[in-house]
Amino acid sequence: MKIVEITAYALQFEPPGQPTKGYDIPDGGWRSVFAGIHETMVVRIETDEGFVGYGEGQSPVSARTTRTIVQDLCAPFLIGQDPLDVEYHWQRLYGSMRERGHPTGFFVDALAACDIALWDVIGKAAAKPVHKLIGGRFRDRIRLYAGCSGPDPDGAADRAAALVDQGYGALKLHLPTNKSSVLPIVSAVRDRVGPHVDLMVDVHCQYSVSEAIKLGRGLEKLDVFWLESPTVAEDIQGQVEIARALDMQVANGEWSRTRYEMREAFERRTCDVTMPDIGRTGITEGKRIASLADTYNIPFSPHIGGGGILSIAASIQLSAAIPNFVIMEHSPTAHPNKCRIARKAPEPVDGHFILDDVPGLGVDIDDEMLVQFSK
């Protein structure tokens, strides 16, 4: 079996009547560049035996950059190759840019998309779900935490109660802005949902080390499950100090794409839970990171963030096939929009994705929709 065609799509999903305005950089607070719409990059790989696989390189900004890397660097290497040599392809492509100074970032996102698409091809060719081919099924249900936000304590509590009514037993509060409002919002949510719902708090790297420790001690009194991304990614020692100072779990790692990046973080115990994005690592490297984390007795919780339905599907497959999985991110509000390119896609049931035996990633992608949303 040989790869005969690779097509990359930079996708933007504009809400009806709300055309894209470009990227925004807020003056303060949450400083990340954002588009305000769902944007990502999808790769389609076709073989000479008629098998077609799809993968996603998470691209919440500048999806055309990731698409160009696939077209210029990944596709020329992969065309004519056997898709079954998937680990070789990852290693060869990664190694090709190491000396060029691109061991992470957009290049690895593009590589991740190709890797996921290759596993989709392999699963379809073998008539097996991907999780059966990368380690087997450790669990039948993938537990989810639902993303939750609100402008004030009452609004956040209302949103949290609605999600609990939908069957979610774990919620993540996104609270990157007004620092003085974090504890009141979490307290209001805890009072509304009660003691049996797991609450996570994500502050998107906006705190100094001392501020994060102070916040964490307040969150511990509210029985928060974890504090996520409390300080900047580059401050390894700061992350270590936060994790050591708090009794609650600290989660981070969404910014890392390879086991090489994660090794020091695990050795120095920067986190209690690691949460890579599979739309940035791919399945091959994501499995390696999970194995490395397990070596250090660190639980694995796939981050989704701006990832679309193929990132979600790949995360489900990996989560089923590793021993140290704990919980997976999910956005109920964004999910329907992310599924617009799919005829069939996983849907949550009582706060879980349910495993099935559909070959490949278990997603049926509509090629016409890829063209429609391509920019």
C-alpha positions as a Python dict, from the first residue, in 0.01 Angstrom:
ca = {
    (1, 'M'): (0, 0, 0),
    (2, 'K'): (135, 343, -98),
    (3, 'I'): (33, 701, -31),
    (4, 'V'): (-76, 865, -356),
    (5, 'E'): (-233, 1195, -253),
    (6, 'I'): (-208, 1441, 37),
    (7, 'T'): (-427, 1751, 63),
    (8, 'A'): (-415, 2006, 343),
    (9, 'Y'): (-704, 2239, 428),
    (10, 'A'): (-687, 2558, 634),
    (11, 'L'): (-1037, 2583, 782),
    (12, 'Q'): (-1231, 2868, 936),
    (13, 'F'): (-1583, 2824, 1071),
    (14, 'E'): (-1749, 3162, 1066),
    (15, 'P'): (-2078, 3198, 1255),
    (16, 'P'): (-2363, 3299, 1019),
    (17, 'G'): (-2363, 3673, 960),
    (18, 'Q'): (-2037, 3726, 1151),
    (19, 'P'): (-1746, 3741, 907),
    (20, 'T'): (-1392, 3701, 1033),
    (21, 'K'): (-1234, 4026, 1151),
    (22, 'G'): (-878, 3900, 1183),
    (23, 'Y'): (-684, 3834, 1502),
    (24, 'D'): (-715, 4029, 1825),
    (25, 'I'): (-446, 4096, 2083),
    (26, 'P'): (-609, 4229, 2402),
    (27, 'D'): (-443, 4523, 2575),
    (28, 'G'): (-416, 4335, 2904),
    (29, 'G'): (-531, 4030, 3096),
    (30, 'W'): (-539, 3722, 2874),
    (31, 'R'): (-266, 3810, 2627),
    (32, 'S'): (-300, 3527, 2375),
    (33, 'V'): (-375, 3608, 2014),
    (34, 'F'): (-718, 3475, 1927),
    (35, 'A'): (-950, 3470, 1627),
    (36, 'G'): (-1288, 3450, 1796),
    (37, 'I'): (-1388, 3166, 1562),
    (38, 'H'): (-1296, 2801, 1524),
    (39, 'E'): (-989, 2771, 1302),
    (40, 'T'): (-782, 2460, 1232),
    (41, 'M'): (-594, 2260, 969),
    (42, 'V'): (-699, 1920, 835),
    (43, 'V'): (-493, 1676, 628),
    (44, 'R'): (-645, 1420, 391),
    (45, 'I'): (-428, 1122, 293),
    (46, 'E'): (-533, 876, 21),
    (47, 'T'): (-367, 546, -71),
    (48, 'D'): (-349, 345, -391),
    (49, 'E'): (-586, 90, -234),
    (50, 'G'): (-856, 352, -186),
    (51, 'F'): (-821, 408, 189),
    (52, 'V'): (-858, 769, 299),
    (53, 'G'): (-744, 901, 635),
    (54, 'Y'): (-791, 1239, 801),
    (55, 'G'): (-585, 1417, 1062),
    (56, 'E'): (-574, 1754, 1232),
    (57, 'G'): (-292, 1985, 1327),
    (58, 'Q'): (-440, 2212, 1589),
    (59, 'S'): (-416, 2565, 1448),
    (60, 'P'): (-621, 2812, 1651),
    (61, 'V'): (-435, 3089, 1466),
    (62, 'S'): (-275, 3098, 1121),
    (63, 'A'): (-398, 2764, 992),
    (64, 'R'): (-258, 2855, 651),
    (65, 'T'): (91, 2843, 799),
    (66, 'T'): (41, 2483, 910),
    (67, 'R'): (-115, 2397, 573),
    (68, 'T'): (188, 2535, 388),
    (69, 'I'): (424, 2323, 597),
    (70, 'V'): (227, 2009, 506),
    (71, 'Q'): (232, 2101, 139),
    (72, 'D'): (598, 2205, 122),
    (73, 'L'): (768, 1967, 367),
    (74, 'C'): (551, 1674, 476),
    (75, 'A'): (371, 1577, 154),
    (76, 'P'): (684, 1547, -66),
    (77, 'F'): (834, 1303, 182),
    (78, 'L'): (521, 1095, 235),
    (79, 'I'): (398, 1057, -124),
    (80, 'G'): (488, 709, -247),
    (81, 'Q'): (558, 581, 105),
    (82, 'D'): (388, 294, 290),
    (83, 'P'): (148, 444, 550),
    (84, 'L'): (209, 144, 777),
    (85, 'D'): (559, 278, 850),
    (86, 'V'): (399, 545, 1064),
    (87, 'E'): (659, 565, 1343),
    (88, 'Y'): (940, 582, 1090),
    (89, 'H'): (761, 867, 913),
    (90, 'W'): (726, 1064, 1238),
    (91, 'Q'): (1092, 1016, 1327),
    (92, 'R'): (1220, 1095, 980),
    (93, 'L'): (1012, 1410, 940),
    (94, 'Y'): (1088, 1533, 1291),
    (95, 'G'): (1459, 1471, 1244),
    (96, 'S'): (1460, 1653, 913),
    (97, 'M'): (1391, 1987, 1084),
    (98, 'R'): (1576, 1942, 1413),
    (99, 'E'): (1900, 2096, 1288),
    (100, 'R'): (1699, 2368, 1111),
    (101, 'G'): (1581, 2495, 1450),
    (102, 'H'): (1219, 2377, 1434),
    (103, 'P'): (1184, 2109, 1705),
    (104, 'T'): (839, 2240, 1802),
    (105, 'G'): (572, 2489, 1695),
    (106, 'F'): (391, 2499, 1363),
    (107, 'F'): (613, 2232, 1206),
    (108, 'V'): (528, 1971, 1469),
    (109, 'D'): (159, 2067, 1444),
    (110, 'A'): (176, 1987, 1072),
    (111, 'L'): (355, 1661, 1147),
    (112, 'A'): (88, 1574, 1406),
    (113, 'A'): (-187, 1614, 1145),
    (114, 'C'): (-12, 1379, 905),
    (115, 'D'): (52, 1128, 1183),
    (116, 'I'): (-314, 1123, 1287),
    (117, 'A'): (-423, 1081, 924),
    (118, 'L'): (-182, 789, 881),
    (119, 'W'): (-328, 613, 1184),
    (120, 'D'): (-677, 671, 1043),
    (121, 'V'): (-564, 502, 720),
    (122, 'I'): (-407, 213, 910),
    (123, 'G'): (-719, 158, 1118),
    (124, 'K'): (-944, 156, 813),
    (125, 'A'): (-712, -79, 626),
    (126, 'A'): (-705, -317, 925),
    (127, 'A'): (-1080, -273, 990),
    (128, 'K'): (-997, -187, 1352),
    (129, 'P'): (-1034, 126, 1566),
    (130, 'V'): (-702, 300, 1622),
    (131, 'H'): (-700, 228, 1995),
    (132, 'K'): (-692, -146, 1921),
    (133, 'L'): (-376, -95, 1714),
    (134, 'I'): (-179, 124, 1957),
    (135, 'G'): (-224, -76, 2275),
    (136, 'G'): (-578, -205, 2309),
    (137, 'R'): (-878, -91, 2507),
    (138, 'F'): (-811, -7, 2871),
    (139, 'R'): (-1162, 136, 2920),
    (140, 'D'): (-1498, 152, 2746),
    (141, 'R'): (-1586, 509, 2847),
    (142, 'I'): (-1378, 826, 2828),
    (143, 'R'): (-1465, 1058, 3116),
    (144, 'L'): (-1499, 1427, 3025),
    (145, 'Y'): (-1482, 1759, 3199),
    (146, 'A'): (-1689, 2033, 3039),
    (147, 'G'): (-1550, 2378, 2978),
    (148, 'C'): (-1744, 2637, 3176),
    (149, 'S'): (-1721, 3013, 3204),
    (150, 'G'): (-1923, 3311, 3312),
    (151, 'P'): (-1873, 3686, 3357),
    (152, 'D'): (-1967, 3684, 3723),
    (153, 'P'): (-2039, 3439, 4008),
    (154, 'D'): (-2411, 3405, 3933),
    (155, 'G'): (-2357, 3361, 3558),
    (156, 'A'): (-2086, 3100, 3607),
    (157, 'A'): (-2297, 2914, 3862),
    (158, 'D'): (-2596, 2908, 3625),
    (159, 'R'): (-2380, 2772, 3345),
    (160, 'A'): (-2224, 2511, 3574),
    (161, 'A'): (-2564, 2390, 3697),
    (162, 'A'): (-2687, 2352, 3339),
    (163, 'L'): (-2383, 2139, 3249),
    (164, 'V'): (-2430, 1918, 3554),
    (165, 'D'): (-2793, 1869, 3447),
    (166, 'Q'): (-2658, 1746, 3111),
    (167, 'G'): (-2466, 1471, 3290),
    (168, 'Y'): (-2119, 1618, 3341),
    (169, 'G'): (-1958, 1528, 3671),
    (170, 'A'): (-1654, 1750, 3617),
    (171, 'L'): (-1624, 2114, 3504),
    (172, 'K'): (-1333, 2338, 3413),
    (173, 'L'): (-1370, 2709, 3485),
    (174, 'H'): (-1176, 2936, 3247),
    (175, 'L'): (-1081, 3236, 3461),
    (176, 'P'): (-789, 3423, 3306),
    (177, 'T'): (-903, 3781, 3357),
    (178, 'N'): (-990, 3969, 3677),
    (179, 'K'): (-784, 3802, 3947),
    (180, 'S'): (-997, 3934, 4230),
    (181, 'S'): (-1305, 3756, 4089),
    (182, 'V'): (-1158, 3404, 4067),
    (183, 'L'): (-1229, 3282, 4420),
    (184, 'P'): (-1580, 3435, 4436),
    (185, 'I'): (-1671, 3269, 4104),
    (186, 'V'): (-1535, 2930, 4209),
    (187, 'S'): (-1708, 2959, 4545),
    (188, 'A'): (-2041, 3037, 4378),
    (189, 'V'): (-2005, 2740, 4144),
    (190, 'R'): (-1911, 2507, 4429),
    (191, 'D'): (-2213, 2621, 4631),
    (192, 'R'): (-2443, 2564, 4332),
    (193, 'V'): (-2320, 2222, 4213),
    (194, 'G'): (-2235, 2072, 4551),
    (195, 'P'): (-1939, 1866, 4674),
    (196, 'H'): (-1960, 1572, 4433),
    (197, 'V'): (-1873, 1757, 4110),
    (198, 'D'): (-1502, 1788, 4029),
    (199, 'L'): (-1398, 2147, 3958),
    (200, 'M'): (-1086, 2251, 3769),
    (201, 'V'): (-963, 2609, 3736),
    (202, 'D'): (-760, 2729, 3435),
    (203, 'V'): (-590, 3069, 3469),
    (204, 'H'): (-402, 3055, 3137),
    (205, 'C'): (-49, 3130, 3262),
    (206, 'Q'): (-145, 3474, 3399),
    (207, 'Y'): (0, 3450, 3752),
    (208, 'S'): (339, 3500, 3909),
    (209, 'V'): (468, 3213, 4121),
    (210, 'S'): (369, 3373, 4452),
    (211, 'E'): (27, 3477, 4318),
    (212, 'A'): (-39, 3124, 4192),
    (213, 'I'): (51, 2970, 4527),
    (214, 'K'): (-176, 3214, 4710),
    (215, 'L'): (-461, 3142, 4467),
    (216, 'G'): (-405, 2769, 4493),
    (217, 'R'): (-436, 2778, 4871),
    (218, 'G'): (-769, 2952, 4835),
    (219, 'L'): (-883, 2697, 4578),
    (220, 'E'): (-782, 2411, 4805),
    (221, 'K'): (-1041, 2529, 5057),
    (222, 'L'): (-1304, 2492, 4782),
    (223, 'D'): (-1191, 2135, 4705),
    (224, 'V'): (-1078, 2219, 4351),
    (225, 'F'): (-952, 1915, 4155),
    (226, 'W'): (-664, 2098, 3986),
    (227, 'L'): (-516, 2440, 3909),
    (228, 'E'): (-421, 2457, 3542),
    (229, 'S'): (-145, 2659, 3374),
    (230, 'P'): (-84, 2888, 3672),
    (231, 'T'): (231, 3058, 3539),
    (232, 'V'): (427, 3107, 3217),
    (233, 'A'): (535, 2795, 3030),
    (234, 'E'): (902, 2895, 3019),
    (235, 'D'): (940, 2917, 3398),
    (236, 'I'): (1024, 2555, 3476),
    (237, 'Q'): (1150, 2630, 3828),
    (238, 'G'): (844, 2841, 3900),
    (239, 'Q'): (618, 2555, 3799),
    (240, 'V'): (814, 2324, 4029),
    (241, 'E'): (771, 2561, 4322),
    (242, 'I'): (397, 2593, 4266),
    (243, 'A'): (349, 2217, 4243),
    (244, 'R'): (551, 2161, 4560),
    (245, 'A'): (377, 2433, 4759),
    (246, 'L'): (21, 2315, 4694),
    (247, 'D'): (-160, 2007, 4820),
    (248, 'M'): (-401, 2026, 4524),
    (249, 'Q'): (-301, 1898, 4182),
    (250, 'V'): (-134, 2128, 3931),
    (251, 'A'): (-193, 2055, 3560),
    (252, 'N'): (-3, 2187, 3261),
    (253, 'G'): (172, 2088, 2939),
    (254, 'E'): (-67, 2191, 2661),
    (255, 'W'): (214, 2393, 2504),
    (256, 'S'): (450, 2093, 2467),
    (257, 'R'): (456, 1870, 2163),
    (258, 'T'): (727, 1608, 2209),
    (259, 'R'): (871, 1377, 2470),
    (260, 'Y'): (1194, 1574, 2442),
    (261, 'E'): (1016, 1885, 2571),
    (262, 'M'): (832, 1690, 2841),
    (263, 'R'): (1129, 1501, 2983),
    (264, 'E'): (1261, 1783, 3202),
    (265, 'A'): (909, 1875, 3315),
    (266, 'F'): (851, 1519, 3434),
    (267, 'E'): (1194, 1477, 3591),
    (268, 'R'): (1154, 1798, 3791),
    (269, 'R'): (786, 1735, 3873),
    (270, 'T'): (646, 2058, 3731),
    (271, 'C'): (297, 1910, 3736),
    (272, 'D'): (76, 1648, 3896),
    (273, 'V'): (-121, 1595, 3574),
    (274, 'T'): (14, 1635, 3220),
    (275, 'M'): (-218, 1752, 2945),
    (276, 'P'): (-74, 1757, 2593),
    (277, 'D'): (-289, 1836, 2291),
    (278, 'I'): (-300, 1534, 2057),
    (279, 'G'): (-364, 1779, 1772),
    (280, 'R'): (-11, 1906, 1847),
    (281, 'T'): (165, 1579, 1934),
    (282, 'G'): (-6, 1338, 1696),
    (283, 'I'): (-98, 989, 1811),
    (284, 'T'): (251, 842, 1777),
    (285, 'E'): (423, 1101, 1993),
    (286, 'G'): (121, 1138, 2220),
    (287, 'K'): (150, 769, 2306),
    (288, 'R'): (521, 812, 2377),
    (289, 'I'): (452, 1108, 2607),
    (290, 'A'): (185, 909, 2790),
    (291, 'S'): (430, 623, 2840),
    (292, 'L'): (698, 859, 2965),
    (293, 'A'): (450, 1021, 3204),
    (294, 'D'): (349, 678, 3332),
    (295, 'T'): (716, 609, 3406),
    (296, 'Y'): (703, 904, 3646),
    (297, 'N'): (360, 804, 3782),
    (298, 'I'): (199, 1115, 3630),
    (299, 'P'): (-164, 1095, 3510),
    (300, 'F'): (-245, 1194, 3151),
    (301, 'S'): (-536, 1423, 3059),
    (302, 'P'): (-561, 1523, 2691),
    (303, 'H'): (-614, 1894, 2637),
    (304, 'I'): (-837, 1993, 2344),
    (305, 'G'): (-851, 2373, 2351),
    (306, 'G'): (-890, 2497, 1995),
    (307, 'G'): (-878, 2149, 1847),
    (308, 'G'): (-1158, 2035, 1619),
    (309, 'I'): (-1343, 1707, 1574),
    (310, 'L'): (-1040, 1516, 1446),
    (311, 'S'): (-833, 1625, 1746),
    (312, 'I'): (-1120, 1510, 1964),
    (313, 'A'): (-1144, 1174, 1786),
    (314, 'A'): (-768, 1116, 1805),
    (315, 'S'): (-772, 1203, 2177),
    (316, 'I'): (-1049, 952, 2239),
    (317, 'Q'): (-852, 677, 2067),
    (318, 'L'): (-534, 752, 2261),
    (319, 'S'): (-721, 789, 2591),
    (320, 'A'): (-866, 442, 2548),
    (321, 'A'): (-524, 285, 2493),
    (322, 'I'): (-312, 415, 2784),
    (323, 'P'): (-309, 308, 3150),
    (324, 'N'): (-263, 652, 3307),
    (325, 'F'): (-558, 835, 3149),
    (326, 'V'): (-762, 1034, 3402),
    (327, 'I'): (-1005, 1267, 3219),
    (328, 'M'): (-1039, 1452, 2886),
    (329, 'E'): (-1136, 1809, 2800),
    (330, 'H'): (-1461, 1882, 2618),
    (331, 'S'): (-1646, 2197, 2512),
    (332, 'P'): (-2022, 2131, 2480),
    (333, 'T'): (-2083, 2479, 2340),
    (334, 'A'): (-1820, 2454, 2065),
    (335, 'H'): (-1875, 2086, 1980),
    (336, 'P'): (-2154, 2130, 1721),
    (337, 'N'): (-1949, 2387, 1530),
    (338, 'K'): (-1641, 2165, 1539),
    (339, 'C'): (-1846, 1876, 1396),
    (340, 'R'): (-1959, 2064, 1085),
    (341, 'I'): (-1707, 1880, 864),
    (342, 'A'): (-1830, 1537, 982),
    (343, 'R'): (-2125, 1325, 874),
    (344, 'K'): (-2071, 1112, 1185),
    (345, 'A'): (-1876, 1208, 1494),
    (346, 'P'): (-1855, 1105, 1861),
    (347, 'E'): (-2116, 1264, 2086),
    (348, 'P'): (-2097, 1275, 2467),
    (349, 'V'): (-2333, 1063, 2673),
    (350, 'D'): (-2372, 1151, 3043),
    (351, 'G'): (-2036, 1323, 3052),
    (352, 'H'): (-1847, 1049, 2863),
    (353, 'F'): (-1750, 947, 2513),
    (354, 'I'): (-1840, 581, 2459),
    (355, 'L'): (-1589, 362, 2275),
    (356, 'D'): (-1702, 167, 1971),
    (357, 'D'): (-1536, -54, 1708),
    (358, 'V'): (-1565, 180, 1409),
    (359, 'P'): (-1240, 145, 1209),
    (360, 'G'): (-985, 424, 1218),
    (361, 'L'): (-1064, 733, 1421),
    (362, 'G'): (-1438, 663, 1415),
    (363, 'V'): (-1523, 987, 1231),
    (364, 'D'): (-1685, 1017, 888),
    (365, 'I'): (-1552, 1336, 726),
    (366, 'D'): (-1740, 1510, 446),
    (367, 'D'): (-1492, 1622, 178),
    (368, 'E'): (-1738, 1879, 48),
    (369, 'M'): (-1741, 2047, 388),
    (370, 'L'): (-1360, 2062, 388),
    (371, 'V'): (-1375, 2254, 63),
    (372, 'Q'): (-1659, 2476, 184),
    (373, 'F'): (-1477, 2592, 498),
    (374, 'S'): (-1131, 2608, 341),
    (375, 'K'): (-966, 2951, 335),
}
